[in-house]
Amino acid sequence: MSGDIVNINQGSHHVGIIKNQYGGPAQPTSRELTEAVEQLAQLLADLRGQVAPGTARVIDDSLPVIVSGASAPQERHRALIAVATIAATVGALGAPTVEAANRLLGLLGAL
């Protein structure tokens, strides 16, 4: 290319770097995540009194996994799916809990 005159507008012999600044989907803020977890925990506490004792134990086992930031993502996902499934089985009463669990799954990038 030495000595060649290149017409930039014609688009030939261009050398350069293309940089894309897209970093993926927006990550939730810790405040959003904390609020979503707190909302779900409250809804699960309310729902717990409306289900059979065996089902309440599943909620009891799942809740610590959901609220702990130290839980492995796959454990948290399983716990959220378990409580969302329970909430879905009780119909309209569980609808807010299903929505809260799905919101949290979305914030965690699990949906």
VENHUZI-V112993 format. One record per residue. N is the residue number from 1. RES is the residue in one letter. SS is DSSP state (A for helix, B for strand, O for the rest). PHI is phi in radians with two decimals (none if undefined). PSI is psi in radians with two decimals (999 if undefined). Layout:
{{N;RES;SS;PHI;PSI} {N;RES;SS;PHI;PSI}}
This chain:
{{1;M;O;none;-0.06} {2;S;O;-1.09;2.31} {3;G;O;1.42;-0.20} {4;D;O;-1.38;2.44} {5;I;O;-1.67;2.17} {6;V;O;-1.88;2.26} {7;N;O;-1.54;1.87} {8;I;A;-1.00;-0.65} {9;N;A;-1.20;-0.35} {10;Q;A;-1.51;-0.23} {11;G;O;1.37;0.49} {12;S;O;-1.99;2.57} {13;H;O;1.05;0.64} {14;H;O;-1.51;2.39} {15;V;O;-2.21;2.32} {16;G;O;3.11;-3.04} {17;I;O;-2.05;2.33} {18;I;O;-1.82;2.16} {19;K;O;-2.00;2.21} {20;N;O;-1.85;2.28} {21;Q;O;-1.74;0.09} {22;Y;O;-1.21;2.18} {23;G;O;-1.85;0.25} {24;G;O;1.64;-3.02} {25;P;O;-1.15;2.64} {26;A;O;-1.09;2.36} {27;Q;O;-1.50;2.48} {28;P;O;-1.20;2.61} {29;T;O;-1.30;2.78} {30;S;A;-1.11;-0.54} {31;R;A;-1.16;-0.78} {32;E;A;-1.03;-0.79} {33;L;A;-1.13;-0.79} {34;T;A;-1.07;-0.78} {35;E;A;-1.12;-0.70} {36;A;A;-1.14;-0.72} {37;V;A;-1.15;-0.78} {38;E;A;-1.09;-0.74} {39;Q;A;-1.08;-0.80} {40;L;A;-1.12;-0.73} {41;A;A;-1.04;-0.74} {42;Q;A;-1.15;-0.77} {43;L;A;-1.11;-0.67} {44;L;A;-1.18;-0.64} {45;A;A;-1.09;-0.73} {46;D;A;-1.17;-0.74} {47;L;A;-1.20;-0.59} {48;R;A;-0.93;-0.67} {49;G;O;-1.27;-0.17} {50;Q;O;-1.80;0.02} {51;V;O;-2.08;2.91} {52;A;O;-1.12;2.72} {53;P;A;-0.97;-0.71} {54;G;A;-1.11;-0.68} {55;T;A;-1.22;-0.65} {56;A;A;-1.07;-0.61} {57;R;A;-1.14;-0.64} {58;V;A;-1.11;-0.74} {59;I;A;-1.07;-0.80} {60;D;A;-1.05;-0.68} {61;D;A;-1.27;-0.57} {62;S;A;-1.41;-0.61} {63;L;A;-1.01;-0.82} {64;P;A;-1.06;-0.59} {65;V;A;-1.19;-0.70} {66;I;A;-1.19;-0.77} {67;V;A;-1.40;-0.33} {68;S;O;-1.43;2.16} {69;G;O;-1.23;-0.25} {70;A;O;-1.51;-0.13} {71;S;O;-1.14;2.47} {72;A;O;-1.12;2.50} {73;P;A;-0.92;-0.73} {74;Q;A;-1.20;-0.57} {75;E;A;-1.19;-0.76} {76;R;A;-1.10;-0.72} {77;H;A;-1.06;-0.83} {78;R;A;-1.05;-0.75} {79;A;A;-1.13;-0.72} {80;L;A;-1.15;-0.71} {81;I;A;-1.13;-0.69} {82;A;A;-1.09;-0.84} {83;V;A;-1.25;-0.59} {84;A;A;-1.14;-0.67} {85;T;A;-1.15;-0.77} {86;I;A;-1.03;-0.84} {87;A;A;-1.06;-0.66} {88;A;A;-1.16;-0.52} {89;T;A;-1.30;-0.30} {90;V;O;-1.67;0.15} {91;G;A;1.33;-2.46} {92;A;A;-1.05;-0.58} {93;L;A;-1.06;-0.61} {94;G;A;-1.59;-0.08} {95;A;A;-0.97;-0.79} {96;P;A;-1.09;-0.58} {97;T;A;-1.22;-0.73} {98;V;A;-1.05;-0.79} {99;E;A;-1.08;-0.75} {100;A;A;-1.15;-0.71} {101;A;A;-1.14;-0.74} {102;N;A;-1.15;-0.65} {103;R;A;-1.08;-0.79} {104;L;A;-1.14;-0.71} {105;L;A;-1.03;-0.73} {106;G;A;-1.11;-0.75} {107;L;A;-1.11;-0.58} {108;L;O;-1.45;-0.06} {109;G;O;1.33;0.40} {110;A;O;-1.69;-0.08} {111;L;O;-1.60;999}}
